[in-house]
């Protein structure tokens, strides 16, 4: 499996003198990969650190006791739902520990460590999208406005030795007029987390991205002659082209970094992060 990712500081952040607030991490499990991308809340004091904690936490949780390819849909569904709740709980525990450890020395004795409500974890607020990719399964955990795309490709045949790859937006970003995004540190985040499982025998890859990438990677439905209600569609030129490039070069992420640094991406002003796992390579 090929795993590749890149993060590029947004032009708006650069102009404002703000550091990059995105983060990503991946874990190789041999026959599977765990992916996580996180986006620190803009304007929050330490949201970049929060994004790194979120990506690290998600990868650690999703790599533990993961179901196998032969396990039942019920097993996968239960495990994914439990993993989503654990990601939120572990994130809150970690950022609470960080905030207490870095509190001013003159602060009074800290309260009971089990009482996370006494610490404002919003300073490290972040959104998250994570996935365990173990073909033919893909399990997703999401809090906030990051998004995810599934790639499929049918088996080769004599009539079609190189079948086309297709992309499917299985974890869409919020649409226009949607409420403010939920953060991992938001009250009730565990109840508002999205968790789901996809079984797809033709699964060929999973791509996760932070919300700053939407303008670069998603098409308006009118591009395919569909009404606005159809919602955003994954750009075949971006996702399928990226997969072909990474398979051809063995997973070198430099072409991906170049895409995220190009003129088409610069107009968003936001940080951009893309991370993918592709079957059929090493």
RAUR-V145334 format. One record per pair of residues at least 4 apart in sequence whose ideal C-beta (glycine too) atoms are under 8 Angstrom apart, sorted by the first residue. I is the first residue (numbers start at 1). J is the second residue. D is the distance in Angstrom with one decimal. If there is no record, write none. Layout:
i = (I I)
j = (J J)
d = (D D)
//
This chain:
i = (1 1 1 1 1 1 1 1 1 1 1 2 2 2 2 2 2 2 2 2 2 3 3 3 3 3 3 3 3 3 4 4 4 4 4 4 4 4 5 5 5 5 5 5 5 5 5 5 6 6 6 6 6 6 7 7 7 7 7 7 7 7 8 8 8 8 8 8 8 8 9 9 9 9 9 10 10 10 10 10 10 10 10 11 11 11 12 12 12 12 13 13 13 13 13 13 13 14 15 18 19 20 20 21 21 21 21 21 21 21 21 22 22 22 22 22 22 22 22 22 22 23 23 23 23 23 23 23 23 23 23 24 24 24 24 24 24 24 24 25 25 25 25 25 25 26 26 26 26 26 26 26 27 27 27 27 27 28 29 29 29 29 29 31 31 32 32 32 32 33 33 33 34 34 34 34 34 34 34 34 34 35 35 35 35 35 35 35 35 35 36 36 36 36 36 36 36 36 36 36 36 36 37 37 37 37 37 37 37 37 37 37 37 38 38 38 38 38 38 38 38 38 38 38 38 39 39 39 39 39 39 39 39 39 39 39 39 40 40 40 40 40 40 40 40 40 41 41 41 41 41 41 41 42 43 44 44 44 44 44 45 46 46 46 47 47 47 47 47 48 49 49 49 50 50 50 50 50 50 50 50 51 51 52 53 53 53 53 53 53 53 54 54 54 54 54 54 55 55 55 56 57 57 57 57 57 58 58 58 58 58 59 59 60 60 61 61 61 61 62 62 62 62 62 62 62 62 63 65 66 66 66 67 67 67 67 67 67 67 68 69 69 69 69 71 71 72 73 73 73 74 75 76 76 76 76 76 77 77 78 79 79 80 80 80 80 80 80 80 80 81 81 82 83 83 83 83 84 84 84 84 84 84 85 85 85 86 87 87 87 87 87 87 87 88 88 88 88 88 88 89 89 90 91 91 91 91 92 92 92 92 92 92 93 93 94 95 95 95 95 96 96 96 96 96 97 97 98 98 99 99 99 99 99 99 100 100 100 103 103 111 111 116 121 121 122 122 124 125 125 125 125 126 126 126 126 127 127 127 127 127 127 127 127 127 127 128 128 128 128 128 128 129 129 129 129 129 129 129 129 129 129 129 130 130 130 130 131 131 131 131 131 131 131 131 132 132 132 133 133 133 133 133 133 134 135 135 136 136 136 136 136 137 137 137 137 138 138 138 138 138 138 139 139 139 139 140 140 140 140 140 140 140 140 141 141 141 142 142 142 142 142 142 143 143 143 143 143 143 143 144 144 144 144 144 145 145 145 145 146 146 146 146 146 146 147 147 147 147 147 147 147 147 147 148 148 148 148 148 148 148 149 149 149 149 149 149 149 149 149 149 149 149 150 150 150 150 150 150 150 150 151 151 151 151 151 151 151 151 151 151 151 151 151 152 152 152 152 152 152 152 153 153 153 153 153 153 154 154 154 155 155 156 156 156 156 157 157 164 165 165 165 165 165 166 166 167 167 167 167 167 167 168 169 169 169 169 169 170 170 171 171 172 172 173 173 173 173 174 174 174 175 175 181 182 182 182 183 184 185 186 188 189 198 203 204 204 204 204 205 205 205 205 205 206 206 207 207 207 207 207 207 208 208 208 209 209 209 209 209 209 209 210 210 210 210 211 212 212 212 212 212 212 213 213 213 213 213 213 213 214 214 214 215 215 215 215 216 216 216 216 216 216 216 216 217 217 217 217 217 218 218 218 218 219 219 219 219 219 219 220 220 220 221 221 221 221 221 221 221 221 222 222 223 224 226 226 234 234 235 236 236 237 238 238 239 240 241 242 242 242 242 242 242 243 243 243 244 245 245 245 246 246 246 246 246 246 246 246 246 247 247 247 249 250 250 251 251 253 254 255 256 256 257 258 259 259 259 260 260 260 260 261 261 262 263 265 268)
j = (28 31 32 33 133 277 278 279 280 281 282 246 247 250 251 276 277 278 280 281 282 26 28 33 35 251 275 276 277 278 246 251 252 253 256 275 276 278 24 26 35 37 253 256 273 274 275 276 253 256 257 260 273 274 20 22 23 24 260 271 272 273 20 257 260 261 265 271 272 273 13 14 19 20 271 14 20 212 268 269 270 271 272 15 266 269 16 268 269 270 18 19 20 21 269 270 271 18 269 42 48 48 271 39 40 41 42 47 48 51 271 37 38 39 40 51 210 212 271 272 273 37 38 40 48 51 52 54 55 126 273 35 36 37 38 55 208 273 275 35 36 55 56 58 59 33 34 35 36 59 275 277 33 34 59 62 63 33 33 34 63 66 134 69 134 66 132 133 134 132 133 277 58 59 62 63 66 130 131 132 133 59 130 131 133 206 208 275 276 277 54 55 56 58 59 62 128 129 130 131 208 275 55 128 129 130 146 208 209 210 273 274 275 50 51 52 54 55 58 126 127 128 129 146 210 51 126 127 128 144 145 146 210 211 212 271 273 44 47 48 49 50 51 124 125 126 47 50 122 125 126 127 183 47 47 50 122 123 124 125 123 50 123 124 51 123 124 125 126 52 53 98 124 54 95 123 124 125 126 184 185 55 126 56 57 91 94 95 98 124 126 58 91 126 127 128 184 59 128 130 60 61 87 90 91 94 62 87 128 130 141 63 130 64 90 83 86 87 90 66 83 87 130 131 132 139 141 132 79 79 132 134 71 75 76 79 134 137 139 134 134 135 136 137 75 76 76 77 197 199 78 79 80 137 139 197 199 81 197 82 83 139 84 132 139 140 141 195 196 197 85 195 86 87 139 141 195 88 141 190 193 194 195 89 190 193 90 91 128 130 141 143 184 193 92 143 184 189 190 193 93 190 94 95 128 184 185 96 116 121 184 185 189 97 116 98 99 121 124 185 100 113 116 119 121 101 113 102 124 103 119 120 121 123 124 110 113 119 107 110 115 118 121 125 185 183 185 185 183 184 185 186 144 183 184 185 143 144 145 146 181 182 183 184 210 211 141 142 143 144 146 184 140 141 142 144 146 147 148 171 208 209 210 140 141 142 208 138 139 140 141 148 206 208 277 137 138 139 137 138 203 205 206 277 138 203 279 199 200 201 202 203 197 198 199 203 150 197 198 200 203 206 195 196 197 198 148 170 171 194 195 196 197 198 193 194 195 146 148 171 193 194 195 182 183 184 189 192 193 194 181 182 183 184 211 173 174 181 211 171 173 208 209 210 211 169 171 172 173 208 209 211 214 218 169 170 171 206 207 208 209 167 168 169 170 171 206 207 208 209 217 234 239 167 168 170 198 200 203 205 206 165 166 167 168 203 204 205 206 207 239 240 243 278 165 166 168 200 202 203 204 163 164 165 166 202 204 160 163 202 163 202 160 161 162 163 161 163 240 204 205 240 243 244 236 240 207 234 235 236 239 240 234 218 231 232 233 234 196 198 194 208 231 232 211 214 218 232 178 179 181 231 232 211 186 189 192 189 189 189 192 192 193 203 279 243 278 279 280 243 276 277 278 279 276 277 239 242 243 274 275 276 274 275 276 213 214 217 272 273 274 275 270 271 272 273 270 268 269 270 271 272 273 217 260 265 268 272 273 274 218 232 268 264 265 267 268 235 238 259 260 264 265 268 272 234 235 238 239 274 232 233 234 235 223 224 232 233 234 235 228 232 233 226 227 228 229 230 231 232 233 226 228 233 233 230 233 238 239 239 240 241 241 242 259 243 244 245 246 255 256 259 274 276 247 276 278 248 249 255 256 250 251 252 253 255 256 276 278 281 278 280 281 255 281 282 281 282 257 258 259 260 274 261 262 264 265 274 265 272 273 274 265 266 266 267 272 272)
d = (7.6 7.9 7.6 5.4 7.4 5.6 6.6 5.8 7.9 6.6 7.2 5.6 6.4 7.3 4.2 7.8 7.1 4.4 7.7 3.8 6.8 4.8 6.5 5.2 7.4 6.9 7.7 7.2 5.0 7.8 5.3 4.8 7.4 4.3 6.2 7.6 6.0 7.9 4.9 6.4 7.8 7.7 6.3 7.3 7.1 6.3 3.4 6.8 5.0 4.6 4.1 5.7 7.2 6.2 6.4 5.0 7.1 6.0 7.7 6.8 7.1 4.3 7.8 6.5 4.1 5.3 7.1 7.0 4.9 7.7 5.5 5.5 7.2 4.1 5.8 6.8 7.5 6.0 6.6 5.2 4.4 4.4 6.6 6.2 4.9 5.3 6.3 7.8 2.9 6.3 4.3 7.0 6.5 7.1 7.5 7.3 6.0 7.9 7.9 7.9 5.7 6.7 5.1 6.6 3.4 7.6 6.7 5.1 4.6 5.9 5.7 7.1 6.9 5.4 7.1 6.0 5.2 7.5 4.2 7.3 4.2 7.4 4.9 7.5 7.3 4.0 4.4 7.2 4.6 8.0 7.4 7.6 6.5 4.6 7.2 5.7 7.8 5.3 4.5 8.0 5.2 4.2 5.8 7.7 4.8 6.0 6.6 5.3 7.4 7.1 6.2 7.2 6.8 4.2 4.8 7.9 4.9 5.9 6.4 6.7 6.3 7.1 7.6 7.6 6.4 6.7 6.3 6.1 3.7 7.8 5.0 4.1 7.7 5.0 4.6 5.0 7.9 7.1 7.3 5.4 7.6 7.9 6.4 5.0 6.7 6.6 5.3 5.1 7.4 5.7 7.3 4.2 7.8 3.9 5.0 7.6 6.6 7.3 4.0 7.9 7.4 7.6 6.7 7.4 5.5 7.7 5.5 4.6 6.5 5.5 5.0 7.7 5.2 7.7 4.0 7.3 3.9 4.5 7.6 4.8 6.6 4.8 8.0 7.3 7.6 6.1 6.2 4.8 7.9 7.0 7.5 6.0 4.3 6.2 7.4 7.1 7.4 6.5 2.9 5.0 7.7 5.3 4.0 7.7 7.1 4.9 4.7 7.5 7.7 3.9 6.4 7.6 5.8 7.2 7.8 7.2 6.6 5.8 7.1 5.1 4.9 6.3 5.2 5.1 6.4 7.6 6.3 5.7 6.0 6.9 6.4 7.1 5.7 6.2 6.2 7.6 3.1 5.8 4.1 7.6 7.3 6.5 4.4 6.2 6.0 6.3 5.1 5.8 7.2 6.6 7.5 6.3 5.6 4.4 7.8 4.7 5.7 6.4 7.3 7.8 6.3 6.2 5.9 4.8 4.8 6.1 6.0 5.1 5.9 3.8 6.5 6.0 7.1 7.0 7.5 5.4 5.0 5.0 6.1 6.8 5.7 7.7 5.9 7.7 4.8 7.4 7.0 7.8 7.5 7.3 5.6 6.8 4.0 5.1 5.1 5.3 7.7 7.3 8.0 7.4 6.0 7.2 6.7 6.5 4.2 6.0 7.2 6.0 7.0 6.5 6.2 6.1 6.2 6.0 6.2 4.5 7.7 6.4 5.4 6.3 6.1 7.3 6.5 7.9 4.3 7.4 6.8 4.8 7.0 5.3 6.9 5.0 6.3 6.3 7.4 6.1 7.3 7.0 4.4 7.3 4.5 7.7 3.9 6.3 4.9 7.2 5.8 6.2 7.2 7.0 5.7 7.8 7.7 7.5 6.4 6.7 5.8 5.0 4.2 6.1 6.3 6.8 6.2 6.3 8.0 4.7 7.5 6.0 5.4 6.0 7.2 6.7 8.0 6.5 7.0 6.5 6.2 4.8 4.4 6.7 6.3 7.9 4.7 4.8 6.1 6.1 7.8 6.2 7.0 6.6 5.1 7.5 6.8 6.8 7.2 5.3 7.6 6.4 4.6 7.3 5.1 4.7 7.1 7.3 4.0 7.3 5.2 6.6 4.0 7.1 4.7 7.5 7.6 6.2 5.7 7.6 6.0 2.4 5.6 5.5 5.7 7.5 6.0 7.2 7.7 7.5 7.3 6.7 5.0 6.3 6.3 6.0 7.2 7.6 4.7 7.8 3.5 6.5 5.4 6.3 4.8 7.7 7.9 7.3 4.7 7.4 7.4 5.8 6.5 5.0 7.4 6.3 5.2 6.2 7.8 7.6 7.1 4.5 7.9 5.2 7.8 7.8 4.8 4.5 7.6 4.7 5.3 5.6 5.6 4.9 8.0 5.2 6.5 7.1 5.7 7.7 6.4 7.2 4.7 7.1 6.3 5.3 7.7 7.7 4.9 7.9 5.9 7.2 5.6 7.2 6.7 5.6 7.5 7.5 6.5 7.4 5.3 6.4 7.3 5.7 6.7 4.3 7.6 5.8 7.1 5.2 5.7 7.0 4.9 7.4 4.4 5.5 6.1 7.5 8.0 5.1 5.4 4.3 4.4 7.8 7.5 6.5 6.6 5.2 6.2 7.0 5.2 5.8 4.4 7.5 5.8 7.0 7.1 7.9 7.8 5.9 3.5 6.5 6.8 4.9 7.5 5.3 6.6 5.5 6.8 7.7 7.3 4.6 8.0 7.7 7.7 4.8 5.6 7.2 4.6 4.8 6.2 6.7 6.9 7.5 5.9 5.7 7.0 5.5 7.7 7.5 4.7 3.7 7.1 6.9 6.5 7.2 5.8 7.2 7.1 5.2 6.8 6.0 4.2 6.1 5.7 5.6 7.2 4.4 7.2 6.0 4.2 7.7 4.6 5.3 7.3 7.5 6.7 5.2 6.7 6.0 7.2 7.5 7.6 6.0 7.9 4.8 5.9 7.3 7.4 7.3 7.8 4.2 7.7 5.8 4.0 5.9 6.8 7.2 8.0 6.7 6.4 4.6 7.9 6.2 7.1 8.0 6.3 6.4 5.5 5.5 7.7 7.2 3.4 7.6 6.7 6.2 7.8 7.8 4.8 5.8 4.8 6.8 5.4 6.9 7.4 5.9 6.4 7.5 6.6 7.3 6.7 5.1 6.5 5.6 6.0 6.2 4.0 6.1 6.6 5.4 5.9 7.4 8.0 6.5 7.4 4.2 7.4 5.1 7.3 4.1 7.7 6.0 7.7 6.5 4.9 7.6 7.7 6.6 6.7 4.5 7.1 5.1 7.9 3.1 5.3 4.7 7.6 5.0 7.4 7.5 7.7 4.9 7.1 6.0 5.1 7.0 7.7 7.8 7.8 6.6 5.1 7.9 6.8 7.4 7.4 5.5 4.8 7.1 7.1 6.8 5.5 4.8 6.9 7.5 4.0 6.6 6.2 6.3 4.3 7.2 6.8 4.8 7.4 5.0 7.7 7.0 7.8 3.7 6.4 6.1 7.9 3.9 6.6 7.2 5.8 6.9 7.4 7.0 6.3 4.0 7.6 7.5 5.4 6.3 4.9 7.8 5.3 6.1 7.4 6.5 6.4 6.3 6.2 7.6 6.3 7.2 7.7 7.1 6.3 7.3 5.5 6.2 6.3 5.0 7.9 7.9 5.5 7.4 7.6 7.5 7.3 7.2 6.1 7.6 6.2 6.5 5.2 7.1 7.0 7.6 6.5 7.8 5.9 6.4 6.6 6.5 6.0 6.1 6.4 7.9 6.9 8.0 5.2 4.5 7.9 6.5 6.6 7.8 7.1 7.5 5.5 7.0)
//
